Amino acid sequence: MIKVKEKKLNLFLLITLIVGTIIGGGIFNSPTDLILKANPLAALIAWGIGGFGILMLALVFYKLAIVKPDLNGGIYTYAKEGFGNYVGFNSFWGYWLGAIFGNIAFISLFFKTLNSMLPHQLSPFGCFIGGSIILWGYTLIVWHGVREVSILNSVITIAKVLPLILVIIIGITLFQPHIFSVPHWTQQLVSTGKTANLSQQIGQAMSTIVWCFVGIEAAVSMLRRAKKHSEVGLATVISFVIVWSLYVLVSLLPMGIVSAPELSTSSVPLATVLSKSVIGSWGALIIKVGLLISLLGALLSWFMIGPEIAYVTSMDHAMPKPFKLVNRHNVPGFALIIYTLIMQVLLMVLLLPQLQTAYTIAYTLATTTTLVAYLLSSLYGLKLAFKESYGFGFKIVALIASAYAIYTLFATGIEYAFASAIIFSLGIPVYLAAKPKMRKYEKAIALVIGLAGILALIMILRGEINF
């Protein structure tokens, strides 16, 4: 078989990869999501705290990409180098499953939005067929090369950012400070009337904010594809600035245009903002088309990252051997097919309404495991900072990033952190199939995870853990 020479990703493609991965459907509903949890000024403070924490995490990735350019697997290899093979595998496993569940959520929201635009809605089976076409269509596209997909992704990323820029421009002209500055904002949620002090509002808002930045590590996960390893960290920091600015403006400006009670009940909050401008009713159509493009773009980005990190993990013998197989375009073909097949099965589950609640719980648990991967990367950075002579500044950055990851795990809900053991338990037989020999401390960790997973499952079935 003739192997095609691979073209690497430059700085621009790395930036659009990260931005495209982070910005999915959440930004379009962020004003409503936040106003239900925090008053405008409290949300502003939360964005400041959350943004600072994520910036510290981005700087950890920036530093690690420079000092450890040989670690091509990002969050997997950072955890592995810092804490051993099995811990590294768990970092990969939680992140990988989080990506898979996230992709199904993108498809689900895509067809929910599409149905709201059609005169005759698609049936559940029609949505399933449409979702399957998207899955295998993307599989075919990615099969033919990552750089080509990255170029397509950059076009989609630019296209989905344009409606957001429109909202920002119009939002600035319509913004009214007296609507934004609500009374008793440190004591009561103006959107619902519920009592909530400032600390509670910030904590509740943080769970939304941290989800907004899942994908900040995208370029690090694609390190072996980069033209220059030194550009990976730079792309991560630049992308953070872009995404943080977009999210802050898009989520907060509507709070100074639309009253909190109205914003809290809006199904398409950005369209509500545009409806108050000269655009009028066209606003809903513009935003919904932008949302569809955004979802397709985010899905494409994760189609590149998911198989890639599974391939890198298999090269360290932490995943079964077939995951090492690549095609003539240097794409991990087996990992790509398995990735798609798992999503295809989960897409079938979505056809059964009674399992929707179980799916939502599983997705939230998988998202929690992504935070575990972030924590392990931060702790590895902290370990290196004290072990090597990287300067006092990096020690502070790594320490803050680690503390922030721990804080967000607790802010999200300790019940999810505990129940995520179920997700990690499912990875034990997969790891054993690839690496049957485990060290004593790894066996001890696996035993604790397995027992915690069984206990968490029992408590969920008995109703002792509620989500």
C-alpha positions as CSV (number, residue, x, y, z in Angstrom):
1,M,0.0,0.0,0.0
2,I,1.4,3.4,-1.0
3,K,1.5,5.8,2.0
4,V,0.6,9.4,1.3
5,K,3.0,12.0,2.8
6,E,1.2,13.7,5.7
7,K,0.9,17.5,5.8
8,K,1.1,18.9,9.3
9,L,-1.1,21.5,11.0
10,N,0.1,25.1,11.2
11,L,-0.7,27.7,13.9
12,F,-3.9,28.9,12.2
13,L,-5.3,25.3,11.8
14,L,-4.4,24.5,15.4
15,I,-6.3,27.6,16.6
16,T,-9.4,26.9,14.6
17,L,-9.2,23.3,15.8
18,I,-9.3,24.4,19.4
19,V,-11.9,27.1,18.9
20,G,-14.1,24.7,16.8
21,T,-13.8,22.0,19.4
22,I,-14.8,24.3,22.3
23,I,-17.6,26.2,20.7
24,G,-20.5,23.8,20.2
25,G,-24.2,24.4,21.1
26,G,-23.7,25.6,24.6
27,I,-22.7,29.2,23.8
28,F,-26.0,29.8,22.0
29,N,-27.9,29.0,25.2
30,S,-25.4,30.3,27.7
31,P,-27.4,33.5,28.6
32,T,-30.4,31.4,29.8
33,D,-28.2,28.8,31.4
34,L,-26.4,31.4,33.5
35,I,-29.3,33.7,34.4
36,L,-31.0,30.7,36.0
37,K,-28.0,30.2,38.3
38,A,-26.6,33.7,38.9
39,N,-27.6,37.3,38.6
40,P,-25.7,39.3,35.9
41,L,-23.0,40.8,38.2
42,A,-22.5,37.5,39.9
43,A,-22.1,35.8,36.5
44,L,-19.5,38.5,35.6
45,I,-17.5,37.6,38.7
46,A,-17.9,33.9,37.9
47,W,-16.5,34.5,34.4
48,G,-13.6,36.3,35.9
49,I,-12.8,33.5,38.4
50,G,-13.6,30.7,35.9
51,G,-11.6,32.3,33.1
52,F,-8.6,32.8,35.4
53,G,-8.7,29.1,36.4
54,I,-9.0,27.9,32.8
55,L,-6.2,30.3,31.8
56,M,-3.9,28.7,34.4
57,L,-4.8,25.3,32.9
58,A,-4.1,26.6,29.4
59,L,-0.7,27.9,30.6
60,V,0.1,24.5,32.0
61,F,-0.6,22.9,28.6
62,Y,1.5,25.7,27.0
63,K,4.5,24.9,29.2
64,L,4.2,21.2,28.9
65,A,4.0,21.4,25.1
66,I,7.3,23.3,25.2
67,V,9.3,21.3,27.8
68,K,7.9,17.9,26.9
69,P,7.3,18.0,23.1
70,D,7.9,14.2,23.0
71,L,4.7,13.5,24.9
72,N,2.4,13.3,21.9
73,G,-0.8,12.1,23.7
74,G,-1.6,15.2,25.7
75,I,-3.8,14.4,28.7
76,Y,-3.1,10.7,28.4
77,T,0.7,10.9,28.3
78,Y,0.9,13.7,31.0
79,A,-1.0,11.5,33.4
80,K,1.0,8.4,32.5
81,E,4.3,10.1,32.9
82,G,3.3,11.6,36.2
83,F,1.5,8.8,37.8
84,G,2.0,5.5,35.9
85,N,0.4,3.6,33.0
86,Y,-2.9,2.7,34.6
87,V,-3.6,6.3,35.9
88,G,-2.7,7.5,32.4
89,F,-5.2,5.0,30.9
90,N,-7.9,6.3,33.2
91,S,-7.2,9.8,32.1
92,F,-7.7,8.7,28.5
93,W,-10.7,6.6,29.2
94,G,-12.7,9.2,30.9
95,Y,-11.8,11.8,28.3
96,W,-12.5,9.5,25.4
97,L,-16.0,8.5,26.7
98,G,-16.8,12.1,27.5
99,A,-16.0,12.9,23.8
100,I,-18.3,10.1,22.6
101,F,-21.2,11.1,24.7
102,G,-20.7,14.7,23.8
103,N,-20.9,13.9,20.1
104,I,-24.2,12.2,20.6
105,A,-25.5,15.2,22.5
106,F,-24.4,17.4,19.5
107,I,-26.4,15.2,17.1
108,S,-29.4,15.1,19.4
109,L,-29.4,19.0,19.7
110,F,-28.8,19.3,15.9
111,F,-32.0,17.4,15.0
112,K,-34.0,19.1,17.8
113,T,-33.0,22.5,16.3
114,L,-33.6,21.3,12.8
115,N,-37.1,20.1,13.6
116,S,-38.0,23.5,15.1
117,M,-37.3,24.9,11.6
118,L,-39.1,22.4,9.5
119,P,-42.9,22.6,8.6
120,H,-43.1,18.8,9.2
121,Q,-40.9,17.4,11.9
122,L,-38.7,14.4,11.3
123,S,-39.7,11.2,13.2
124,P,-37.4,9.7,15.8
125,F,-36.4,7.1,13.1
126,G,-35.8,9.8,10.6
127,C,-33.5,11.6,13.0
128,F,-31.7,8.3,13.7
129,I,-31.1,7.8,9.9
130,G,-30.0,11.4,9.5
131,G,-27.7,11.1,12.5
132,S,-26.2,7.9,11.1
133,I,-25.5,9.6,7.8
134,I,-23.7,12.3,9.6
135,L,-21.6,9.9,11.7
136,W,-20.5,7.7,8.7
137,G,-20.1,10.8,6.4
138,Y,-17.7,12.3,8.9
139,T,-15.9,9.0,9.3
140,L,-15.4,8.9,5.5
141,I,-14.1,12.5,5.5
142,V,-11.6,12.0,8.4
143,W,-10.5,8.7,6.8
144,H,-8.9,10.7,4.0
145,G,-6.6,12.8,6.1
146,V,-6.5,15.0,9.2
147,R,-5.0,18.1,7.6
148,E,-7.7,18.2,4.9
149,V,-10.4,17.9,7.7
150,S,-8.6,20.7,9.6
151,I,-9.0,23.0,6.6
152,L,-12.7,22.2,6.4
153,N,-13.0,22.7,10.1
154,S,-11.4,26.1,9.9
155,V,-14.0,27.2,7.3
156,I,-16.8,25.9,9.5
157,T,-15.3,27.6,12.6
158,I,-15.3,31.0,10.9
159,A,-18.8,30.4,9.7
160,K,-20.2,29.7,13.1
161,V,-18.4,32.6,14.8
162,L,-20.0,35.1,12.4
163,P,-23.5,35.0,14.0
164,L,-21.9,35.4,17.4
165,I,-20.1,38.5,16.3
166,L,-23.4,39.8,14.9
167,V,-25.0,39.3,18.3
168,I,-22.1,41.1,20.1
169,I,-22.2,44.1,17.7
170,I,-26.0,44.5,18.1
171,G,-25.8,43.7,21.8
172,I,-23.4,46.5,22.5
173,T,-25.8,49.0,20.8
174,L,-28.8,47.8,22.8
175,F,-27.2,47.3,26.2
176,Q,-28.8,49.1,29.1
177,P,-26.9,49.1,32.4
178,H,-30.0,49.4,34.6
179,I,-31.3,46.1,33.2
180,F,-28.0,44.4,33.9
181,S,-27.6,45.8,37.5
182,V,-30.5,44.1,39.2
183,P,-31.5,44.9,42.8
184,H,-30.6,42.6,45.7
185,W,-28.2,40.7,43.4
186,T,-26.2,39.2,46.2
187,Q,-29.2,37.8,48.0
188,Q,-31.8,36.6,45.5
189,L,-32.0,35.2,42.0
190,V,-34.0,37.8,40.1
191,S,-34.9,35.3,37.3
192,T,-36.6,32.8,39.7
193,G,-37.0,34.6,43.0
194,K,-35.1,31.9,44.8
195,T,-32.8,32.9,47.7
196,A,-29.1,32.6,46.7
197,N,-26.1,34.4,48.2
198,L,-23.1,35.5,46.1
199,S,-21.0,32.4,46.9
200,Q,-23.9,30.1,45.9
201,Q,-24.4,31.9,42.6
202,I,-20.8,31.8,41.7
203,G,-20.5,28.1,42.5
204,Q,-23.6,27.2,40.5
205,A,-22.4,29.3,37.5
206,M,-19.0,27.6,37.6
207,S,-20.5,24.3,36.6
208,T,-21.8,25.9,33.4
209,I,-18.6,27.9,32.8
210,V,-16.2,24.9,33.1
211,W,-18.2,22.9,30.5
212,C,-17.8,25.9,28.1
213,F,-14.0,25.2,27.9
214,V,-14.0,21.4,27.4
215,G,-11.7,21.1,24.4
216,I,-9.1,23.6,25.5
217,E,-6.6,20.7,25.3
218,A,-7.5,19.9,21.7
219,A,-4.2,20.9,20.1
220,V,-2.2,19.2,22.8
221,S,-4.0,15.9,22.0
222,M,-3.0,16.4,18.3
223,L,0.6,17.3,19.1
224,R,2.1,14.7,16.7
225,R,0.2,16.4,13.9
226,A,1.6,19.9,14.5
227,K,4.1,21.4,12.1
228,K,5.9,23.0,15.0
229,H,5.5,21.7,18.5
230,S,6.3,25.1,19.9
231,E,3.1,26.4,18.2
232,V,0.8,24.0,20.1
233,G,1.0,25.9,23.4
234,L,0.7,29.3,21.7
235,A,-2.4,28.1,19.9
236,T,-3.9,27.0,23.2
237,V,-3.4,30.4,24.8
238,I,-4.6,32.4,21.8
239,S,-7.7,30.2,21.5
240,F,-8.4,30.7,25.2
241,V,-8.4,34.5,24.7
242,I,-10.7,34.2,21.7
243,V,-13.2,31.8,23.3
244,W,-13.3,33.5,26.7
245,S,-14.0,36.9,25.0
246,L,-16.8,35.4,22.9
247,Y,-18.4,33.6,25.8
248,V,-18.3,36.5,28.2
249,L,-19.8,39.0,25.7
250,V,-22.4,36.5,24.2
251,S,-23.6,35.4,27.7
252,L,-23.5,38.7,29.5
253,L,-24.7,41.3,26.9
254,P,-28.2,39.8,26.7
255,M,-28.5,40.2,30.4
256,G,-28.4,44.0,29.8
257,I,-31.0,43.8,27.0
258,V,-33.6,41.3,28.1
259,S,-35.0,41.2,31.6
260,A,-34.0,38.2,33.7
261,P,-37.5,36.6,33.9
262,E,-37.9,36.8,30.1
263,L,-34.3,35.6,29.5
264,S,-34.8,32.7,31.8
265,T,-37.7,31.3,29.8
266,S,-36.3,32.0,26.3
267,S,-35.8,28.9,24.2
268,V,-33.5,30.8,21.8
269,P,-32.0,33.6,23.9
270,L,-29.7,35.0,21.2
271,A,-32.7,35.2,18.8
272,T,-34.6,37.1,21.6
273,V,-31.8,39.7,21.6
274,L,-31.8,40.0,17.8
275,S,-35.6,40.3,17.8
276,K,-35.2,43.6,19.7
277,S,-33.1,45.1,16.9
278,V,-33.9,46.0,13.3
279,I,-33.3,42.4,12.3
280,G,-36.5,41.4,14.1
281,S,-38.0,37.9,13.4
282,W,-35.1,37.0,11.1
283,G,-33.0,36.8,14.2
284,A,-34.3,33.4,15.2
285,L,-33.5,31.9,11.7
286,I,-29.9,33.4,11.8
287,I,-29.2,32.0,15.2
288,K,-30.6,28.6,14.5
289,V,-28.6,28.2,11.3
290,G,-25.6,29.4,13.2
291,L,-26.3,26.7,15.9
292,L,-26.6,24.0,13.3
293,I,-23.3,25.0,11.7
294,S,-21.7,25.2,15.2
295,L,-22.8,21.7,16.2
296,L,-21.6,20.2,12.9
297,G,-18.2,22.0,13.4
298,A,-17.7,20.8,17.0
299,L,-18.6,17.3,16.0
300,L,-16.0,17.3,13.2
301,S,-13.3,18.5,15.6
302,W,-14.0,15.7,18.0
303,F,-14.0,13.2,15.2
304,M,-10.3,14.1,14.7
305,I,-9.4,14.1,18.4
306,G,-11.2,10.9,19.6
307,P,-9.4,8.4,17.3
308,E,-6.1,10.2,17.6
309,I,-5.9,9.9,21.4
310,A,-7.0,6.3,21.3
311,Y,-4.1,5.6,18.8
312,V,-1.5,7.3,20.9
313,T,-2.7,5.4,24.0
314,S,-2.4,2.1,22.1
315,M,1.2,2.9,21.2
316,D,2.0,2.7,24.9
317,H,0.2,-0.7,25.0
318,A,-2.6,0.7,27.1
319,M,-5.2,-0.1,24.5
320,P,-5.6,-3.3,22.4
321,K,-3.2,-3.7,19.5
322,P,-5.7,-3.1,16.7
323,F,-5.9,0.6,17.7
324,K,-2.4,1.0,16.4
325,L,-3.5,0.4,12.8
326,V,-3.3,3.4,10.5
327,N,-4.4,3.7,6.8
328,R,-2.4,5.2,3.9
329,H,-3.3,8.7,5.0
330,N,-1.8,8.0,8.5
331,V,-5.2,8.1,10.0
332,P,-5.9,5.5,12.8
333,G,-8.5,3.7,10.9
334,F,-9.4,1.0,13.4
335,A,-9.8,3.5,16.2
336,L,-11.9,5.7,13.9
337,I,-14.3,2.8,13.0
338,I,-14.7,1.7,16.7
339,Y,-15.2,5.3,17.7
340,T,-18.1,5.6,15.2
341,L,-19.6,2.2,16.0
342,I,-19.9,3.1,19.7
343,M,-21.6,6.3,18.7
344,Q,-23.9,4.4,16.4
345,V,-25.0,2.2,19.2
346,L,-25.6,5.1,21.5
347,L,-27.6,6.8,18.8
348,M,-29.9,3.8,18.8
349,V,-30.4,4.2,22.5
350,L,-31.7,7.7,22.0
351,L,-34.6,6.2,20.0
352,L,-36.0,4.9,23.3
353,P,-37.5,7.7,25.3
354,Q,-37.4,5.8,28.6
355,L,-33.6,5.6,28.4
356,Q,-33.2,9.4,27.9
357,T,-32.8,10.0,31.6
358,A,-30.1,7.3,31.8
359,Y,-28.3,8.9,28.8
360,T,-28.3,12.3,30.4
361,I,-26.9,10.9,33.6
362,A,-24.2,9.0,31.7
363,Y,-23.2,12.1,29.7
364,T,-22.9,14.2,32.9
365,L,-20.8,11.5,34.5
366,A,-18.5,11.3,31.4
367,T,-18.1,15.1,31.5
368,T,-17.0,14.8,35.1
369,T,-14.3,12.4,34.1
370,T,-13.0,15.0,31.7
371,L,-12.4,17.2,34.7
372,V,-10.4,14.3,36.2
373,A,-8.2,14.3,33.1
374,Y,-7.6,18.0,33.5
375,L,-6.7,17.6,37.2
376,L,-4.2,14.9,36.4
377,S,-2.5,17.0,33.7
378,S,-2.3,19.9,36.2
379,L,-0.9,17.7,38.9
380,Y,1.7,16.5,36.5
381,G,2.6,20.1,35.7
382,L,2.9,20.7,39.4
383,K,5.1,17.7,39.9
384,L,7.4,18.9,37.1
385,A,7.5,22.4,38.5
386,F,8.9,21.2,41.8
387,K,11.1,18.5,40.3
388,E,12.7,20.6,37.5
389,S,14.0,24.2,37.5
390,Y,11.1,25.8,35.6
391,G,10.9,28.8,37.8
392,F,8.7,30.0,40.6
393,G,6.0,31.4,38.2
394,F,5.2,28.0,36.8
395,K,4.9,26.5,40.2
396,I,2.2,29.1,41.0
397,V,0.4,28.5,37.7
398,A,0.4,24.7,38.1
399,L,-0.8,25.0,41.7
400,I,-3.7,27.3,40.8
401,A,-4.7,25.1,37.9
402,S,-4.7,22.0,40.2
403,A,-6.7,23.8,42.8
404,Y,-9.2,25.1,40.3
405,A,-9.7,21.6,38.8
406,I,-10.4,20.2,42.3
407,Y,-12.8,23.1,43.0
408,T,-14.8,22.6,39.9
409,L,-15.1,18.9,40.6
410,F,-16.7,19.7,44.0
411,A,-18.7,22.7,42.5
412,T,-20.2,20.4,39.9
413,G,-21.5,18.0,42.6
414,I,-19.7,15.4,44.6
415,E,-22.3,12.8,43.7
416,Y,-21.2,13.0,40.1
417,A,-17.5,12.7,41.1
418,F,-18.3,9.6,43.2
419,A,-20.6,8.0,40.6
420,S,-18.0,8.5,37.8
421,A,-16.3,5.5,39.3
422,I,-18.8,3.5,37.2
423,I,-17.3,4.9,34.0
424,F,-13.8,4.2,35.1
425,S,-14.8,0.6,36.2
426,L,-15.9,-0.1,32.6
427,G,-12.3,0.6,31.5
428,I,-10.7,-2.1,33.7
429,P,-11.4,-5.0,31.4
430,V,-10.3,-2.9,28.4
431,Y,-7.0,-2.1,30.0
432,L,-6.4,-5.7,31.1
433,A,-7.0,-6.9,27.5
434,A,-4.2,-4.6,26.3
435,K,-1.9,-4.8,29.4
436,P,-2.7,-7.9,31.5
437,K,0.3,-7.3,33.9
438,M,-0.4,-4.6,36.5
439,R,1.8,-3.4,39.3
440,K,0.7,-3.8,42.8
441,Y,-0.3,-0.2,43.3
442,E,-2.2,-0.3,40.0
443,K,-4.1,-3.3,41.1
444,A,-5.0,-1.5,44.3
445,I,-6.2,1.5,42.4
446,A,-8.3,-0.8,40.1
447,L,-9.8,-2.6,43.1
448,V,-10.8,0.7,44.7
449,I,-12.3,2.0,41.5
450,G,-14.1,-1.3,40.9
451,L,-15.6,-1.4,44.4
452,A,-16.5,2.3,44.2
453,G,-18.2,1.7,40.9
454,I,-20.3,-1.2,42.3
455,L,-21.2,0.8,45.4
456,A,-22.2,3.9,43.3
457,L,-24.3,1.7,41.0
458,I,-26.1,0.1,44.0
459,M,-26.7,3.5,45.6
460,I,-28.1,4.9,42.3
461,L,-30.5,1.9,41.9
462,R,-31.6,2.3,45.5
463,G,-32.2,6.0,45.0
464,E,-29.6,7.0,47.5
465,I,-27.8,9.1,44.9
466,N,-30.0,11.4,42.9
467,F,-29.0,13.6,40.0
